[in-house]
Amino acid sequence: MKRFIVSLLVAAFALALLLAVWPYRLVASPNVVLHVVDEGGRPLIGMRVVRQWDTSEGQKGEDETTTDAKGSVSFKRIEFRMSWLKRITKPLVIFVPASCGLGWEVYGHALFNIYWPRGYALRFDDRTWKKADATYENREGIHIYDPSLASNKDYIGLYVFNKRADFEYTITLYRAR
């Protein structure tokens, strides 16, 4: 029995050591390419796009660019490394309810503010977008804050939460009538 307990303790120590050195990649923002076009598919050039990102680990930052001749902007992946031991034990320390599920407590959040000239609007169709409180959400996990509820109508906020996969997305702006 004593040998079994010693073996169990050695195995637990070995597992903890392995988890302490095995890296986990926390993605604050994946590689992103955004295209901004008008209702005719023509690129909107010179549109300011600001990316803000943060993690539950306290890292955060902001960068900005403008759309090029193709109406596109791209942002590079931002990720951090942490040990799997921290990844597993942090929810226990901060008492995150199990119902939230693994991945809820250690997250990356990226917000893209897309500034547009006056006279444009967005349209959300029911087949592609689902209204969820103050945002619209599509099947790919892209959220857009409801522009009708925004106090500042000069930009829209597009965000992704816990999205690790790189993505490309086209935003179509319509002339307001």
DRENPA-3360 file (N, C-alpha, C; in nm, 2 decimals, always signed):
BEGIN
1 = MKRFIVSL = +0.08/-0.12/+0.00/+0.00/+0.00/+0.00/+0.09/+0.13/+0.00 ~ +0.19/+0.12/+0.08/+0.28/+0.23/+0.09/+0.35/+0.26/-0.05 ~ +0.39/+0.15/-0.12/+0.45/+0.16/-0.25/+0.35/+0.23/-0.35 ~ +0.23/+0.19/-0.34/+0.12/+0.24/-0.43/+0.11/+0.39/-0.41 ~ +0.11/+0.44/-0.28/+0.09/+0.58/-0.25/+0.21/+0.66/-0.30 ~ +0.33/+0.61/-0.28/+0.45/+0.67/-0.33/+0.45/+0.68/-0.48 ~ +0.41/+0.57/-0.55/+0.40/+0.57/-0.69/+0.29/+0.68/-0.74 ~ +0.18/+0.68/-0.67/+0.08/+0.78/-0.71/+0.13/+0.92/-0.69;
9 = LVAAFALA = +0.20/+0.95/-0.58/+0.26/+1.09/-0.56/+0.36/+1.12/-0.66 ~ +0.44/+1.03/-0.70/+0.54/+1.05/-0.80/+0.48/+1.08/-0.94 ~ +0.37/+1.00/-0.97/+0.30/+1.02/-1.10/+0.23/+1.16/-1.09 ~ +0.17/+1.20/-0.98/+0.10/+1.33/-0.97/+0.21/+1.44/-0.99 ~ +0.32/+1.43/-0.92/+0.43/+1.53/-0.94/+0.48/+1.54/-1.08 ~ +0.49/+1.42/-1.15/+0.54/+1.42/-1.28/+0.44/+1.49/-1.38 ~ +0.31/+1.46/-1.35/+0.20/+1.52/-1.43/+0.20/+1.67/-1.41 ~ +0.21/+1.72/-1.28/+0.22/+1.86/-1.25/+0.34/+1.93/-1.32;
17 = LLLAVWPY = +0.45/+1.86/-1.32/+0.57/+1.91/-1.38/+0.55/+1.93/-1.53 ~ +0.50/+1.82/-1.59/+0.47/+1.83/-1.74/+0.37/+1.94/-1.77 ~ +0.27/+1.96/-1.69/+0.17/+2.06/-1.72/+0.23/+2.20/-1.70 ~ +0.33/+2.21/-1.61/+0.39/+2.34/-1.58/+0.48/+2.38/-1.69 ~ +0.54/+2.29/-1.77/+0.63/+2.33/-1.88/+0.56/+2.32/-2.01 ~ +0.45/+2.25/-2.03/+0.38/+2.23/-2.16/+0.31/+2.36/-2.19 ~ +0.34/+2.43/-2.30/+0.28/+2.56/-2.33/+0.14/+2.55/-2.38 ~ +0.06/+2.65/-2.34/-0.07/+2.67/-2.40/-0.07/+2.81/-2.47;
25 = RLVASPNV = -0.13/+2.82/-2.59/-0.13/+2.94/-2.66/-0.26/+3.01/-2.64 ~ -0.25/+3.13/-2.58/-0.37/+3.21/-2.56/-0.38/+3.31/-2.67 ~ -0.48/+3.31/-2.76/-0.49/+3.39/-2.87/-0.57/+3.52/-2.83 ~ -0.51/+3.63/-2.83/-0.58/+3.76/-2.81/-0.66/+3.80/-2.93 ~ -0.59/+3.78/-3.05/-0.66/+3.82/-3.18/-0.59/+3.73/-3.28 ~ -0.67/+3.66/-3.36/-0.62/+3.58/-3.47/-0.57/+3.67/-3.59 ~ -0.51/+3.62/-3.69/-0.49/+3.69/-3.81/-0.62/+3.73/-3.87 ~ -0.64/+3.85/-3.91/-0.77/+3.90/-3.96/-0.75/+3.99/-4.08;
33 = VLHVVDEG = -0.83/+3.96/-4.18/-0.84/+4.05/-4.30/-0.98/+4.09/-4.31 ~ -1.00/+4.22/-4.31/-1.14/+4.28/-4.33/-1.14/+4.35/-4.46 ~ -1.25/+4.34/-4.53/-1.27/+4.41/-4.66/-1.40/+4.50/-4.63 ~ -1.39/+4.62/-4.67/-1.50/+4.72/-4.66/-1.54/+4.76/-4.80 ~ -1.66/+4.73/-4.84/-1.71/+4.76/-4.97/-1.85/+4.83/-4.96 ~ -1.89/+4.89/-5.07/-2.02/+4.95/-5.08/-2.12/+4.85/-5.14 ~ -2.24/+4.88/-5.15/-2.34/+4.79/-5.20/-2.32/+4.74/-5.34 ~ -2.24/+4.81/-5.42/-2.20/+4.76/-5.55/-2.07/+4.68/-5.55;
41 = GRPLIGMR = -2.02/+4.65/-5.43/-1.90/+4.57/-5.43/-1.77/+4.65/-5.45 ~ -1.78/+4.78/-5.46/-1.66/+4.87/-5.48/-1.59/+4.89/-5.34 ~ -1.46/+4.88/-5.35/-1.39/+4.90/-5.22/-1.40/+5.04/-5.17 ~ -1.41/+5.06/-5.04/-1.41/+5.19/-4.97/-1.27/+5.21/-4.92 ~ -1.20/+5.31/-4.98/-1.06/+5.33/-4.96/-1.04/+5.44/-4.85 ~ -0.94/+5.42/-4.77/-0.90/+5.51/-4.66/-0.99/+5.51/-4.54 ~ -1.06/+5.40/-4.52/-1.15/+5.39/-4.40/-1.06/+5.35/-4.28 ~ -1.07/+5.42/-4.17/-0.99/+5.40/-4.05/-1.05/+5.28/-3.98;
49 = VVRQWDTS = -0.96/+5.18/-3.94/-1.00/+5.06/-3.87/-0.90/+5.05/-3.75 ~ -0.96/+5.05/-3.63/-0.88/+5.04/-3.50/-0.91/+4.90/-3.44 ~ -0.81/+4.83/-3.41/-0.82/+4.70/-3.34/-0.78/+4.72/-3.20 ~ -0.87/+4.68/-3.11/-0.84/+4.67/-2.96/-0.85/+4.53/-2.92 ~ -0.75/+4.48/-2.84/-0.75/+4.35/-2.80/-0.72/+4.34/-2.65 ~ -0.77/+4.23/-2.58/-0.73/+4.21/-2.44/-0.75/+4.06/-2.41 ~ -0.69/+4.03/-2.30/-0.70/+3.89/-2.25/-0.74/+3.89/-2.11 ~ -0.79/+3.78/-2.06/-0.82/+3.77/-1.92/-0.69/+3.76/-1.83;
57 = EGQKGEDE = -0.58/+3.75/-1.90/-0.45/+3.76/-1.83/-0.40/+3.90/-1.81 ~ -0.47/+4.00/-1.85/-0.43/+4.14/-1.83/-0.35/+4.20/-1.94 ~ -0.32/+4.13/-2.05/-0.25/+4.19/-2.16/-0.36/+4.26/-2.25 ~ -0.32/+4.38/-2.30/-0.41/+4.45/-2.39/-0.33/+4.54/-2.48 ~ -0.39/+4.59/-2.59/-0.33/+4.68/-2.68/-0.42/+4.73/-2.78 ~ -0.37/+4.81/-2.87/-0.45/+4.88/-2.97/-0.36/+4.91/-3.09 ~ -0.41/+4.89/-3.21/-0.34/+4.93/-3.33/-0.44/+4.97/-3.43 ~ -0.39/+5.05/-3.53/-0.49/+5.10/-3.63/-0.42/+5.11/-3.77;
65 = TTTDAKGS = -0.51/+5.11/-3.87/-0.46/+5.12/-4.01/-0.58/+5.17/-4.09 ~ -0.56/+5.19/-4.22/-0.67/+5.24/-4.30/-0.68/+5.14/-4.42 ~ -0.80/+5.13/-4.48/-0.82/+5.04/-4.59/-0.74/+5.08/-4.71 ~ -0.69/+4.98/-4.78/-0.60/+5.01/-4.90/-0.69/+5.02/-5.02 ~ -0.63/+5.02/-5.14/-0.70/+5.04/-5.27/-0.80/+4.93/-5.29 ~ -0.79/+4.82/-5.23/-0.89/+4.71/-5.24/-0.99/+4.71/-5.13 ~ -0.99/+4.82/-5.04/-1.08/+4.83/-4.93/-1.05/+4.73/-4.82 ~ -0.92/+4.69/-4.81/-0.89/+4.58/-4.72/-0.79/+4.64/-4.61;
73 = VSFKRIEF = -0.80/+4.57/-4.49/-0.70/+4.59/-4.39/-0.66/+4.45/-4.34 ~ -0.54/+4.44/-4.28/-0.51/+4.31/-4.22/-0.44/+4.34/-4.09 ~ -0.46/+4.25/-4.00/-0.40/+4.25/-3.87/-0.34/+4.12/-3.83 ~ -0.22/+4.12/-3.78/-0.14/+4.00/-3.75/-0.19/+3.94/-3.62 ~ -0.18/+3.81/-3.61/-0.21/+3.73/-3.49/-0.14/+3.79/-3.36 ~ -0.21/+3.79/-3.25/-0.14/+3.83/-3.13/-0.18/+3.71/-3.03 ~ -0.07/+3.65/-2.98/-0.09/+3.54/-2.89/+0.01/+3.54/-2.78 ~ -0.02/+3.48/-2.67/+0.07/+3.47/-2.55/+0.08/+3.32/-2.51;
81 = RMSWLKRI = +0.19/+3.29/-2.45/+0.20/+3.15/-2.40/+0.19/+3.15/-2.25 ~ +0.13/+3.05/-2.20/+0.12/+3.02/-2.06/+0.12/+2.87/-2.04 ~ +0.15/+2.83/-1.92/+0.15/+2.68/-1.90/+0.01/+2.62/-1.89 ~ +0.00/+2.50/-1.92/-0.12/+2.43/-1.91/-0.16/+2.42/-1.76 ~ -0.07/+2.41/-1.67/-0.10/+2.41/-1.53/-0.17/+2.53/-1.49 ~ -0.13/+2.65/-1.53/-0.20/+2.77/-1.50/-0.33/+2.77/-1.57 ~ -0.34/+2.72/-1.69/-0.46/+2.72/-1.77/-0.57/+2.64/-1.70 ~ -0.53/+2.53/-1.64/-0.62/+2.44/-1.57/-0.66/+2.49/-1.43;
89 = TKPLVIFV = -0.56/+2.54/-1.36/-0.59/+2.58/-1.22/-0.65/+2.72/-1.20 ~ -0.63/+2.81/-1.30/-0.68/+2.95/-1.28/-0.83/+2.95/-1.26 ~ -0.91/+2.87/-1.33/-1.06/+2.87/-1.30/-1.09/+2.83/-1.16 ~ -1.01/+2.74/-1.11/-1.04/+2.69/-0.97/-1.01/+2.80/-0.87 ~ -0.91/+2.88/-0.90/-0.87/+2.99/-0.81/-0.97/+3.11/-0.81 ~ -1.02/+3.14/-0.93/-1.11/+3.25/-0.94/-1.26/+3.20/-0.94 ~ -1.28/+3.08/-0.91/-1.42/+3.02/-0.89/-1.51/+3.05/-1.01 ~ -1.47/+3.02/-1.13/-1.55/+3.03/-1.24/-1.65/+2.91/-1.24;
97 = PASCGLGW = -1.78/+2.93/-1.25/-1.87/+2.82/-1.25/-1.84/+2.72/-1.36 ~ -1.85/+2.59/-1.33/-1.83/+2.49/-1.43/-1.92/+2.50/-1.55 ~ -2.04/+2.56/-1.53/-2.14/+2.57/-1.64/-2.09/+2.66/-1.75 ~ -1.99/+2.74/-1.72/-1.94/+2.83/-1.83/-1.85/+2.75/-1.92 ~ -1.79/+2.64/-1.88/-1.72/+2.55/-1.96/-1.57/+2.59/-1.97 ~ -1.49/+2.50/-2.01/-1.35/+2.52/-2.03/-1.33/+2.62/-2.15 ~ -1.25/+2.72/-2.13/-1.22/+2.82/-2.23/-1.29/+2.95/-2.20 ~ -1.38/+2.95/-2.11/-1.46/+3.07/-2.08/-1.37/+3.17/-1.99;
105 = EVYGHALF = -1.29/+3.11/-1.90/-1.22/+3.20/-1.80/-1.09/+3.25/-1.86 ~ -1.03/+3.19/-1.95/-0.91/+3.24/-2.01/-0.93/+3.27/-2.16 ~ -0.95/+3.40/-2.19/-1.00/+3.43/-2.32/-0.92/+3.54/-2.39 ~ -0.94/+3.55/-2.51/-0.89/+3.67/-2.59/-1.01/+3.73/-2.66 ~ -1.01/+3.86/-2.66/-1.12/+3.94/-2.71/-1.06/+4.05/-2.81 ~ -1.11/+4.05/-2.93/-1.06/+4.15/-3.03/-1.18/+4.23/-3.08 ~ -1.17/+4.36/-3.08/-1.27/+4.45/-3.12/-1.21/+4.53/-3.24 ~ -1.29/+4.55/-3.35/-1.25/+4.62/-3.46/-1.35/+4.74/-3.48;
113 = NIYWPRGY = -1.31/+4.86/-3.46/-1.39/+4.98/-3.48/-1.36/+5.02/-3.62 ~ -1.47/+5.02/-3.71/-1.46/+5.06/-3.85/-1.53/+5.19/-3.87 ~ -1.45/+5.30/-3.89/-1.50/+5.43/-3.91/-1.54/+5.45/-4.05 ~ -1.66/+5.51/-4.08/-1.71/+5.53/-4.21/-1.75/+5.67/-4.23 ~ -1.76/+5.71/-4.36/-1.81/+5.85/-4.38/-1.96/+5.85/-4.36 ~ -2.01/+5.97/-4.33/-2.15/+5.99/-4.30/-2.23/+5.95/-4.43 ~ -2.35/+5.90/-4.40/-2.44/+5.86/-4.52/-2.44/+5.72/-4.55 ~ -2.37/+5.64/-4.47/-2.37/+5.49/-4.49/-2.44/+5.42/-4.37;
121 = ALRFDDRT = -2.49/+5.30/-4.40/-2.56/+5.22/-4.30/-2.53/+5.07/-4.32 ~ -2.56/+4.99/-4.23/-2.55/+4.84/-4.24/-2.69/+4.79/-4.25 ~ -2.70/+4.67/-4.31/-2.82/+4.59/-4.31/-2.80/+4.45/-4.26 ~ -2.89/+4.40/-4.18/-2.88/+4.27/-4.12/-2.99/+4.18/-4.17 ~ -2.97/+4.08/-4.24/-3.08/+3.99/-4.29/-3.09/+3.88/-4.18 ~ -3.21/+3.83/-4.17/-3.24/+3.73/-4.07/-3.18/+3.59/-4.10 ~ -3.14/+3.56/-4.22/-3.08/+3.44/-4.26/-2.93/+3.43/-4.21 ~ -2.86/+3.54/-4.21/-2.72/+3.55/-4.18/-2.70/+3.59/-4.03;
129 = WKKADATY = -2.78/+3.68/-3.98/-2.76/+3.74/-3.85/-2.87/+3.71/-3.75 ~ -2.83/+3.69/-3.63/-2.92/+3.67/-3.52/-2.90/+3.78/-3.42 ~ -3.01/+3.85/-3.39/-3.01/+3.96/-3.29/-2.99/+3.90/-3.15 ~ -2.88/+3.95/-3.08/-2.86/+3.90/-2.94/-2.83/+4.02/-2.86 ~ -2.93/+4.07/-2.79/-2.92/+4.19/-2.70/-2.87/+4.31/-2.79 ~ -2.76/+4.37/-2.76/-2.71/+4.49/-2.83/-2.63/+4.46/-2.95 ~ -2.62/+4.33/-2.99/-2.54/+4.29/-3.10/-2.61/+4.20/-3.20 ~ -2.55/+4.19/-3.32/-2.59/+4.09/-3.42/-2.48/+3.99/-3.42;
137 = ENREGIHI = -2.51/+3.86/-3.43/-2.41/+3.76/-3.44/-2.44/+3.67/-3.56 ~ -2.33/+3.63/-3.63/-2.34/+3.54/-3.74/-2.29/+3.40/-3.70 ~ -2.30/+3.30/-3.79/-2.26/+3.16/-3.75/-2.11/+3.14/-3.73 ~ -2.03/+3.24/-3.78/-1.89/+3.23/-3.76/-1.84/+3.29/-3.63 ~ -1.93/+3.34/-3.55/-1.89/+3.39/-3.42/-1.85/+3.54/-3.43 ~ -1.89/+3.61/-3.54/-1.86/+3.75/-3.55/-1.98/+3.83/-3.50 ~ -1.95/+3.92/-3.42/-2.06/+4.01/-3.36/-2.04/+4.15/-3.41 ~ -2.15/+4.22/-3.44/-2.15/+4.36/-3.47/-2.24/+4.43/-3.38;
145 = YDPSLASN = -2.19/+4.53/-3.31/-2.28/+4.61/-3.22/-2.39/+4.67/-3.30 ~ -2.51/+4.67/-3.25/-2.63/+4.72/-3.32/-2.61/+4.87/-3.34 ~ -2.59/+4.92/-3.47/-2.56/+5.06/-3.49/-2.67/+5.15/-3.45 ~ -2.80/+5.10/-3.45/-2.91/+5.18/-3.41/-2.90/+5.22/-3.26 ~ -2.83/+5.14/-3.18/-2.82/+5.17/-3.04/-2.70/+5.25/-3.00 ~ -2.61/+5.27/-3.10/-2.48/+5.34/-3.07/-2.50/+5.49/-3.06 ~ -2.43/+5.54/-2.96/-2.44/+5.69/-2.94/-2.35/+5.76/-3.05 ~ -2.25/+5.70/-3.10/-2.16/+5.75/-3.20/-2.19/+5.67/-3.33;
153 = KDYIGLYV = -2.24/+5.74/-3.43/-2.28/+5.67/-3.55/-2.17/+5.68/-3.66 ~ -2.05/+5.72/-3.62/-1.94/+5.74/-3.72/-1.87/+5.60/-3.74 ~ -1.90/+5.50/-3.66/-1.83/+5.38/-3.68/-1.91/+5.26/-3.62 ~ -1.87/+5.14/-3.66/-1.94/+5.02/-3.61/-1.83/+4.94/-3.54 ~ -1.87/+4.87/-3.44/-1.78/+4.78/-3.36/-1.81/+4.64/-3.40 ~ -1.71/+4.57/-3.46/-1.71/+4.43/-3.49/-1.62/+4.36/-3.39 ~ -1.67/+4.25/-3.33/-1.58/+4.19/-3.23/-1.59/+4.04/-3.24 ~ -1.49/+3.97/-3.20/-1.48/+3.83/-3.19/-1.43/+3.80/-3.04;
161 = FNKRADFE = -1.49/+3.69/-2.99/-1.46/+3.65/-2.85/-1.41/+3.51/-2.85 ~ -1.29/+3.49/-2.80/-1.23/+3.35/-2.79/-1.22/+3.29/-2.93 ~ -1.20/+3.37/-3.04/-1.18/+3.31/-3.17/-1.03/+3.29/-3.20 ~ -0.99/+3.17/-3.21/-0.85/+3.14/-3.23/-0.82/+3.12/-3.38 ~ -0.92/+3.09/-3.46/-0.89/+3.06/-3.60/-0.88/+3.20/-3.68 ~ -0.79/+3.20/-3.77/-0.77/+3.32/-3.86/-0.90/+3.33/-3.94 ~ -0.94/+3.46/-3.97/-1.06/+3.47/-4.06/-1.04/+3.60/-4.15 ~ -1.13/+3.59/-4.25/-1.14/+3.70/-4.34/-1.29/+3.74/-4.35;
169 = YTITLYRA = -1.32/+3.86/-4.35/-1.46/+3.90/-4.35/-1.48/+4.03/-4.44 ~ -1.59/+4.03/-4.51/-1.63/+4.15/-4.59/-1.75/+4.22/-4.53 ~ -1.74/+4.34/-4.51/-1.85/+4.43/-4.45/-1.90/+4.51/-4.57 ~ -2.03/+4.50/-4.59/-2.09/+4.58/-4.70/-2.16/+4.70/-4.64 ~ -2.13/+4.82/-4.68/-2.20/+4.94/-4.63/-2.29/+4.99/-4.74 ~ -2.41/+5.03/-4.70/-2.51/+5.08/-4.79/-2.53/+5.23/-4.78 ~ -2.55/+5.30/-4.89/-2.58/+5.44/-4.88/-2.72/+5.45/-4.81 ~ -2.72/+5.53/-4.70/-2.84/+5.56/-4.63/-2.94/+5.63/-4.72;
177 = R = -3.06/+5.59/-4.71/-3.16/+5.66/-4.79/-3.26/+5.73/-4.71;
% end
